[in-house]
Amino acid sequence: MSPKPRTRRAAIALSALAAGAVALTATGGASTPQRPAEILQEMTLEEKVGQLFVTYAYGRTADTPHPKNKEEFGVDTPAQVVQKYHLGGIIHFTWTDSLYDPKQIAELSNGLQNAAVNSGSKVPLLISTDQEQGQVTRIHEPATQFPGNMALGSGRSPEDAERAAAITGRELRAMGLNQNFAPSGDVNVNPANPVIGVRSFSSDPALAAQLTAAQIRGYEDSAGPGETVSASVKHFPGHGDTNQDSHTALPVIEHDRQQWEQLDAPPFKEAIGAGTDAVMSAHIVVPKLDDSGEPSTLSPKVLTGMLREELGYQGVIITDSLQMDGVREKHPDAEIPVLALKAGADMLLMPNDLQVAIDGVLNAVRSGELSEQRIDQSVERVLALKSGRGVLENPFVDVSKVDKIVGSKQHLAEAQEITDRTTTLLRNDGVLPLKPPAKMFVTGAGNDATAALAKQIGARGPQTSALATGLKPTKEQIDQAVEQAKQNDVTVVLTNAAWSEANAGQLDLVRALQQTGKPVIAVATRDPYDAARADAPAWLATYSDKPVAMESLTKVLFGEIAPVGKLPVPVPDPNKPGTDAYPFGHGLGW
């Protein structure tokens, strides 16, 4: 991919830094013009260091007192957290009491920006979340929902991937979020990967790279800077070949240089060529790339040597969460941000103790361990990102327009059309498509998924009942499901990561339903690997348990649309090591 988009956006950012930008108040009036080129010179060391940190704050409005803020940050409200630490960014989660509905999110965003532009260096915030779609979705309905990356990989359409990102980004920006920690550029070459899986587009580096670049363009280039979000491709140098979760362990990936270049690097190269505003680092050890034993987040060889010098990336490098065990295994919390900056990172996400982390960086500068010039380099990158994305010019959003944009009829219709092109039919022993029977039964993993599917089926005529058994069905639940299946004409059973030993009871459910003598249709609603673990007359993969995916599934079940998805990963045969039960690219139709 040509690096021109990055060059163009960098030129825009540098132009804004030189010429200056006007910040608007939340009420729409112009305030004192901000000249970004001068901001850095006017900032204190504390304000500069604050710009490097991104953390959360608790509360549904900027002025909502919350006991957790007092406990973790020593102040009462989210606005006070921003002001106390001169933060460069805020990240939203449901568990921080931040995400309720689009208008509330927009008002919270405006309140936080107001706190930022009226304190300290008066620099607006990057406001972010992880709206990858699919398995990792922070903002749910009424925001437009998509089935996620692996479903898009099944659809094979760069245009669909780009449009999905454009819609997601447009809605985030309408709510005041200007950065999305997406897409995942990880190539999921390990079926046992517990943390990536369907968050990856594919096990094929070329397909993953193509769709990663498409999503970067969708997030960043689909409209003007004030209507788009910064993308953050993750997790460099590639988190796809691990069977451990870096949230709770420090994974080791044994790829050598040639394997990394062939398997892991292509999506990141394409993302850089497409102009990604940010790259997120991984808390993984790749000893054949760096024998220091340090996680990549703390590795100068990986972040500076490979990402900056070899791949030529000049934008913002942000760490994955510094609360994760994968980065905290070897060093105290005060040292971790210092080591990350030495390695080449620019922004430090969610340190375990924000005050300790900030003091660690300040002390490192004052002692000479870090130079202030090194801090300035990162602050300049952060300011350039904010300027190029239109955040410095106008950080606020019009709350009155939120409901017209978020979850609009057009967005919902496009999301459904895109999802309709992702369902994969893996096996069909003459069961599908169905002629609507009198009675159908839906069971398996997921209360929401079983309810959504039953609703869609029922709308087409059959008398439909549902029983959700959860990820780990009990014997009593299995027995109950079997009895209900006997009283119906057709059963649809949903699985969700049934390949995992912890969830293997789902496979017992599929096998027990087979014994009823009634037709059974099995559907893998997350990883497609479930389809090789238990027999059924028909197996499908949706890669998602969201209602939008359940509607597409229903259309396929009744022949309203043909299944056109193709496996973006191979499904290994657990009984025949080294062979695939369903190969990459497999997908039946009619």
C-alpha positions in Angstrom: 0.0 0.0 0.0 1.2 3.5 -0.8 2.1 5.6 2.3 0.5 8.7 0.7 -2.5 8.8 3.0 -0.2 9.0 6.0 1.9 11.7 4.3 -1.2 13.7 3.5 -2.6 13.4 7.0 0.8 14.2 8.6 1.0 17.3 6.4 -2.4 18.4 7.5 -1.4 17.9 11.1 1.9 19.8 10.7 0.1 22.6 8.9 -2.4 22.9 11.8 0.5 22.8 14.3 2.1 25.7 12.4 -0.9 27.8 11.7 -2.9 27.2 14.8 -6.4 26.0 15.4 -9.5 27.5 17.2 -11.0 25.6 20.1 -14.8 26.0 20.5 -16.5 25.9 23.8 -19.2 23.3 24.5 -21.8 26.0 23.9 -20.5 26.7 20.4 -18.7 30.0 21.0 -15.2 30.6 20.0 -12.6 30.8 22.8 -9.1 32.0 22.7 -7.3 30.6 19.6 -5.0 27.8 20.4 -1.8 27.7 18.5 -0.7 24.1 18.7 2.9 24.9 17.6 3.3 27.0 20.7 1.5 24.6 23.1 4.5 22.5 23.8 6.7 25.5 24.6 4.1 26.8 27.1 3.5 23.5 28.9 5.1 22.6 32.2 6.8 19.3 32.6 3.8 18.0 34.6 1.5 19.0 31.8 3.6 17.4 29.2 3.8 14.1 31.1 0.1 14.2 31.7 -0.5 14.3 27.9 1.2 10.9 27.6 -1.4 9.1 29.9 -4.8 7.7 29.1 -6.9 6.4 31.9 -10.6 5.9 32.8 -12.7 7.8 35.3 -15.9 6.8 37.0 -19.3 8.5 36.5 -22.0 9.0 33.9 -21.4 12.8 33.7 -18.2 14.8 34.1 -19.4 16.3 37.3 -20.8 13.1 38.9 -19.1 12.3 42.2 -18.2 8.6 42.4 -16.5 6.8 45.3 -14.1 4.9 43.0 -12.7 8.2 41.8 -11.8 9.1 45.4 -10.4 5.7 46.0 -8.2 5.5 42.9 -7.5 9.2 42.0 -8.0 11.2 45.2 -10.8 13.4 43.7 -14.5 13.1 43.3 -15.5 13.6 39.6 -14.3 12.6 36.2 -13.7 16.3 35.4 -11.4 16.6 38.4 -9.4 13.5 37.3 -8.8 15.2 34.0 -7.8 18.4 35.6 -5.6 16.9 38.3 -3.4 14.9 36.0 -3.6 17.0 32.8 -4.6 13.9 30.9 -4.0 13.3 27.3 -6.9 10.9 27.0 -9.8 9.2 28.7 -11.1 5.7 27.9 -14.7 4.6 28.5 -16.0 1.3 29.7 -19.3 0.0 31.0 -17.7 -0.9 34.3 -16.6 2.8 34.8 -20.3 3.8 34.8 -19.6 5.8 31.6 -21.7 4.1 28.9 -25.5 4.3 29.1 -27.0 5.8 26.0 -25.7 7.9 23.1 -26.9 11.3 24.4 -25.4 10.6 27.9 -22.1 9.6 26.3 -22.1 12.8 24.2 -22.8 14.9 27.2 -20.1 13.2 29.2 -17.6 13.7 26.4 -18.4 17.4 26.2 -18.1 17.8 30.0 -14.7 16.1 30.0 -13.5 18.2 27.1 -14.7 21.3 28.9 -12.6 20.3 31.9 -9.6 19.8 29.7 -9.8 23.1 27.7 -10.4 25.1 30.8 -7.4 23.8 32.9 -3.7 23.2 32.6 -2.4 23.5 29.1 -6.0 23.7 27.8 -5.4 20.8 25.4 -8.5 18.8 24.4 -8.6 15.1 25.1 -8.5 12.0 23.1 -11.6 10.1 24.2 -11.5 6.4 23.3 -13.0 3.0 23.7 -12.6 -0.5 22.3 -15.4 -0.6 19.7 -13.9 -3.5 17.7 -17.5 -4.8 17.1 -18.3 -8.5 17.6 -16.8 -10.0 20.7 -15.3 -6.7 21.9 -18.1 -4.1 21.8 -18.3 -1.5 24.5 -21.3 0.5 23.2 -24.3 -1.6 22.4 -27.7 -0.8 21.0 -29.0 1.6 19.9 -25.5 2.1 18.4 -25.2 0.1 15.1 -23.8 -3.4 15.7 -21.6 -5.5 13.4 -20.6 -9.1 13.8 -16.9 -8.4 14.1 -13.7 -9.1 12.3 -13.8 -12.8 11.6 -17.2 -12.4 10.1 -15.9 -9.7 7.8 -13.1 -12.1 6.9 -15.7 -14.7 6.0 -17.4 -12.1 3.7 -14.0 -11.4 2.0 -15.1 -7.8 1.1 -12.7 -4.9 1.7 -15.6 -2.6 0.8 -17.8 -4.1 3.5 -14.9 -3.9 6.1 -14.3 -0.3 5.2 -18.0 0.6 5.4 -18.4 -1.1 8.7 -15.6 0.9 10.2 -16.9 4.1 8.6 -20.3 3.6 10.3 -18.8 2.7 13.6 -16.4 5.7 13.5 -19.1 8.1 12.5 -21.3 7.1 15.4 -18.4 7.2 17.9 -17.5 10.7 16.8 -21.1 11.8 17.1 -20.9 10.7 20.8 -17.7 12.6 21.3 -15.3 9.7 21.0 -12.5 10.6 18.7 -10.3 7.5 19.0 -11.1 3.8 18.6 -8.7 1.1 19.7 -9.4 -1.0 16.6 -8.9 -2.9 14.4 -7.1 -6.0 15.6 -4.4 -6.7 13.0 -3.5 -10.0 14.6 -3.4 -13.0 12.4 -5.1 -15.9 14.2 -2.9 -18.8 13.3 -3.4 -20.6 16.6 -6.9 -22.1 17.0 -6.3 -22.3 20.8 -5.8 -18.6 21.1 -8.0 -17.5 24.1 -7.7 -13.8 23.6 -7.8 -13.0 19.9 -9.9 -15.7 18.0 -12.8 -13.9 16.2 -11.2 -10.5 16.9 -8.9 -11.4 14.0 -10.0 -11.2 10.4 -8.3 -14.4 9.3 -5.4 -16.8 9.7 -4.3 -15.8 6.2 -1.9 -12.8 6.5 -2.9 -11.4 3.1 -6.6 -11.4 3.8 -6.0 -10.0 7.3 -3.8 -7.3 5.9 -6.3 -6.3 3.2 -9.2 -6.0 5.6 -7.1 -4.2 8.3 -6.1 -1.5 5.8 -9.7 -1.3 4.7 -10.9 -0.6 8.2 -8.1 2.0 8.8 -9.5 3.9 5.7 -13.0 3.5 7.0 -12.3 4.9 10.4 -10.0 7.8 9.2 -10.8 8.7 5.6 -14.6 8.2 5.2 -15.4 11.9 6.0 -13.7 15.0 7.1 -11.3 15.0 10.2 -14.1 16.3 12.5 -16.4 13.4 11.6 -13.9 10.5 11.8 -11.9 8.8 14.5 -8.3 7.8 15.0 -7.7 4.1 14.3 -5.3 2.1 16.5 -4.2 -1.1 14.9 -3.2 -3.7 17.5 -1.4 -5.7 18.9 2.1 -5.1 17.5 4.2 -7.2 16.7 1.3 -9.7 16.5 -0.7 -11.6 19.1 -2.2 -14.3 16.9 -0.1 -17.3 17.7 -0.5 -17.8 21.4 -2.5 -20.0 23.7 -2.3 -17.6 26.6 -4.1 -14.5 27.5 -1.8 -11.5 28.2 -4.4 -10.1 30.6 -3.4 -12.8 33.0 -0.1 -14.1 31.8 3.0 -13.2 29.7 2.6 -15.1 26.5 5.7 -16.3 24.6 5.5 -16.5 20.8 8.2 -18.6 19.2 8.1 -17.0 15.7 11.5 -16.4 14.1 12.2 -13.4 11.9 11.1 -15.1 8.7 7.8 -16.3 10.3 7.1 -12.9 11.7 7.7 -11.2 8.3 5.4 -13.8 6.6 2.7 -14.2 9.2 2.5 -11.3 11.6 3.9 -8.3 9.8 1.6 -7.9 6.7 -1.4 -6.4 8.5 0.8 -3.8 10.3 2.6 -2.9 7.2 -0.7 -2.3 5.4 -2.1 -0.4 8.3 0.9 1.9 8.3 0.5 2.3 4.5 -3.1 3.2 5.0 -2.2 5.9 7.5 -3.2 4.5 10.9 -3.0 7.3 13.5 -1.8 4.9 16.2 -0.3 1.4 16.8 -1.0 -0.5 20.0 1.8 -2.7 21.4 1.3 -6.2 22.7 2.4 -7.6 26.1 4.0 -10.6 24.6 7.6 -12.0 24.5 9.0 -13.0 21.1 12.5 -14.3 22.1 13.6 -14.8 18.5 13.0 -11.2 17.7 14.3 -9.8 21.1 16.2 -12.1 23.5 15.9 -9.6 26.4 12.9 -11.4 27.8 11.0 -8.1 28.0 7.4 -7.9 26.7 7.2 -6.1 23.3 5.6 -3.0 25.1 8.9 -2.6 26.9 11.2 -3.6 24.1 13.3 -1.0 22.2 14.1 -3.6 19.6 10.5 -4.1 18.8 9.0 -0.6 19.2 11.9 1.5 18.0 13.9 -1.0 15.9 11.1 -2.9 14.1 8.1 -0.5 14.2 9.8 2.8 13.8 13.0 2.1 12.0 12.2 -0.9 9.8 8.5 -0.3 9.1 9.0 3.5 9.0 6.1 4.3 11.3 6.1 7.9 12.6 2.7 8.1 14.3 1.6 7.5 17.9 2.6 4.2 19.6 0.3 3.5 22.5 0.7 0.6 25.0 -2.0 -1.9 25.7 -3.3 -1.6 29.3 -0.5 -1.3 31.8 -2.8 -3.1 34.3 -2.4 -6.4 32.5 -0.4 -9.1 34.1 1.6 -9.6 30.9 3.5 -6.3 31.4 3.6 -6.2 35.2 5.3 -9.6 35.7 8.9 -8.3 35.9 8.8 -4.6 37.0 7.2 -2.4 39.6 4.5 0.0 38.5 6.7 3.1 38.7 9.2 1.7 36.3 6.8 0.3 33.6 5.9 3.6 32.0 9.5 4.7 32.0 10.6 1.5 30.3 7.8 1.9 27.8 8.9 5.4 26.9 12.5 4.2 26.5 11.3 1.5 24.2 9.5 4.0 22.0 5.9 4.3 23.2 4.2 7.6 23.2 1.0 7.1 25.2 0.6 5.0 28.3 -2.8 3.3 28.7 -4.4 2.6 32.1 -1.5 2.3 34.5 -2.3 0.4 37.6 -1.7 3.4 39.8 -1.8 6.6 37.8 -0.1 8.8 40.4 2.7 6.3 40.8 3.1 6.0 37.1 3.2 9.8 36.5 5.6 10.3 39.4 7.8 7.5 37.9 8.1 9.4 34.7 8.6 12.8 36.3 11.4 11.4 38.6 13.0 9.7 35.6 13.2 13.1 33.8 14.5 14.9 36.9 17.1 12.3 37.5 18.3 12.3 33.9 17.2 8.8 33.2 14.7 10.2 30.6 15.4 13.5 28.8 12.8 16.2 28.5 13.5 16.1 24.8 12.3 12.5 24.7 9.1 13.5 26.4 8.7 16.4 23.9 8.9 13.9 21.0 5.9 12.0 22.2 3.9 15.0 23.2 4.5 16.4 19.7 3.2 13.2 18.1 0.1 13.3 20.4 -0.6 16.9 19.5 -0.2 16.2 15.8 -2.7 13.3 16.1 -5.2 15.5 17.8 -4.7 18.3 15.3 -4.9 16.1 12.3 -8.1 14.5 13.6 -9.8 17.9 14.2 -9.8 17.5 18.0 -7.9 20.7 18.7 -10.1 22.7 16.4 -13.3 21.5 17.9 -13.4 18.8 20.6 -17.1 19.2 21.3 -20.2 17.5 19.7 -23.7 18.7 19.1 -25.8 16.6 21.4 -29.0 17.4 19.5 -27.7 15.5 16.5 -26.7 12.3 18.3 -29.9 10.4 17.9 -30.1 11.2 14.2 -26.7 9.6 13.6 -26.2 6.8 16.1 -28.3 3.7 15.1 -29.8 5.5 12.1 -32.1 3.5 9.8 -29.5 3.8 7.1 -26.7 2.5 9.3 -28.8 -0.4 10.6 -29.9 -1.4 7.1 -26.3 -1.3 5.9 -25.1 -3.3 8.9 -27.7 -6.0 8.1 -26.7 -6.1 4.4 -23.1 -6.5 5.3 -23.8 -9.2 7.9 -26.0 -11.1 5.4 -22.8 -11.7 3.4 -20.9 -13.4 6.3 -22.8 -16.5 7.3 -20.9 -19.7 6.4 -22.5 -23.1 5.8 -20.0 -25.8 6.7 -22.1 -28.9 6.5 -25.5 -29.7 5.1 -26.9 -33.2 4.9 -30.0 -32.1 3.0 -31.5 -30.3 6.0 -31.2 -26.8 4.7 -32.9 -24.6 3.6 -35.9 -25.3 5.8 -39.5 -25.2 4.8 -41.0 -23.5 7.9 -42.1 -26.4 10.2 -44.9 -26.1 12.7 -42.7 -26.0 15.8 -39.0 -25.1 16.3 -36.8 -25.2 19.3 -33.7 -23.0 19.9 -31.2 -23.8 22.6 -27.5 -23.5 23.5 -25.2 -20.8 24.7 -26.3 -17.2 25.2 -29.5 -15.8 26.6 -29.5 -12.9 24.2 -28.5 -15.0 21.2 -31.1 -17.8 21.8 -33.8 -15.2 22.4 -32.9 -13.1 19.3 -32.9 -16.2 17.1 -36.2 -17.5 18.5 -37.7 -14.1 17.8 -36.6 -14.1 14.2 -37.7 -17.7 13.6 -41.1 -17.0 15.2 -41.7 -14.0 13.0 -41.6 -16.4 10.1 -44.4 -18.6 11.3 -43.2 -21.5 13.3 -44.2 -21.8 16.9 -40.9 -21.3 18.6 -39.5 -21.9 22.1 -36.1 -21.3 23.5 -33.9 -22.5 26.3 -30.5 -20.9 27.0 -28.1 -23.3 28.7 -25.0 -21.0 29.1 -21.4 -21.7 28.2 -21.3 -24.6 30.7 -24.6 -26.5 30.5 -25.5 -28.7 33.4 -26.8 -32.2 33.1 -30.2 -30.9 34.2 -30.2 -28.3 31.4 -29.1 -30.9 28.8 -31.9 -33.2 29.9 -34.4 -30.4 29.8 -33.3 -29.4 26.3 -33.6 -32.9 25.1 -37.1 -33.2 26.3 -38.1 -30.0 24.6 -36.4 -31.0 21.4 -38.5 -34.2 21.3 -41.6 -32.0 21.3 -40.5 -29.9 18.3 -39.9 -30.6 14.6 -36.5 -29.0 14.3 -33.9 -27.9 16.9 -31.2 -25.2 16.4 -28.4 -25.4 18.9 -26.0 -22.5 19.3 -22.4 -23.1 20.5 -19.9 -20.5 21.8 -16.2 -21.6 22.1 -17.3 -25.2 22.7 -13.8 -26.2 21.5 -12.5 -25.0 24.8 -12.1 -27.7 27.5 -13.9 -25.4 30.0 -17.0 -25.2 27.7 -17.0 -28.8 26.5 -20.4 -29.5 28.0 -21.9 -27.7 25.0 -20.7 -30.6 22.9 -22.5 -33.0 25.2 -25.6 -31.0 24.5 -25.2 -31.2 20.7 -24.6 -35.0 20.9 -27.6 -35.5 23.2 -29.9 -33.6 20.9 -28.7 -35.8 18.1 -30.1 -38.8 20.0 -33.6 -37.4 19.8 -34.1 -38.5 16.2 -35.2 -35.0 15.3 -33.3 -32.8 12.8 -30.5 -30.8 14.6 -28.9 -27.7 13.1 -25.7 -26.6 15.0 -24.4 -23.1 14.8 -21.0 -21.9 16.0 -21.7 -18.3 17.1 -18.0 -17.5 17.9 -15.0 -19.5 16.7 -15.9 -21.9 13.9 -13.6 -24.6 15.4 -16.7 -26.0 17.3 -17.9 -27.6 14.0 -15.2 -30.3 14.1 -16.0 -31.3 17.7 -19.4 -32.8 17.4 -21.5 -34.1 14.5 -24.8 -32.6 13.3 -26.7 -32.9 10.0 -26.0 -29.2 9.4 -23.3 -26.9 10.8 -23.1 -23.2 10.2 -20.7 -20.4 11.5 -21.8 -16.9 12.2 -18.7 -15.8 14.1 -21.0 -13.6 16.3 -24.0 -14.0 18.6 -25.3 -10.5 18.1 -28.9 -10.0 17.0 -27.7 -8.8 13.6 -25.9 -12.1 13.0 -29.0 -14.1 14.3 -31.2 -12.3 11.7 -28.7 -13.3 8.9 -28.7 -16.8 10.2 -32.5 -17.0 10.1 -32.5 -15.8 6.6 -30.1 -18.6 5.6 -32.1 -21.2 7.5 -35.2 -20.5 5.5 -33.5 -19.9 2.2 -34.3 -16.2 2.1 -30.6 -15.6 1.2 -27.8 -18.0 0.3 -24.9 -18.6 2.6 -22.0 -16.9 0.8 -19.4 -16.8 3.6 -16.1 -18.7 3.2 -14.0 -19.9 6.2 -11.4 -17.2 6.9 -9.5 -19.8 9.1 -9.1 -23.6 8.7 -11.0 -25.8 11.2 -8.6 -28.5 12.4 -9.7 -32.0 12.9 -9.1 -32.8 16.6 -9.0 -36.5 15.8 -6.5 -36.3 13.0 -3.6 -33.9 13.9 -2.3 -32.0 11.0 -5.4 -32.3 8.9 -8.5 -30.0 8.6 -12.1 -31.0 9.1 -13.0 -27.9 7.1 -10.2 -26.2 5.1 -9.6 -22.5 4.7 -12.0 -21.1 2.1 -14.6 -23.8 2.7 -18.2 -22.8 2.4 -21.3 -24.4 0.9 -24.2 -22.8 -0.8 -27.3 -23.6 -2.8 
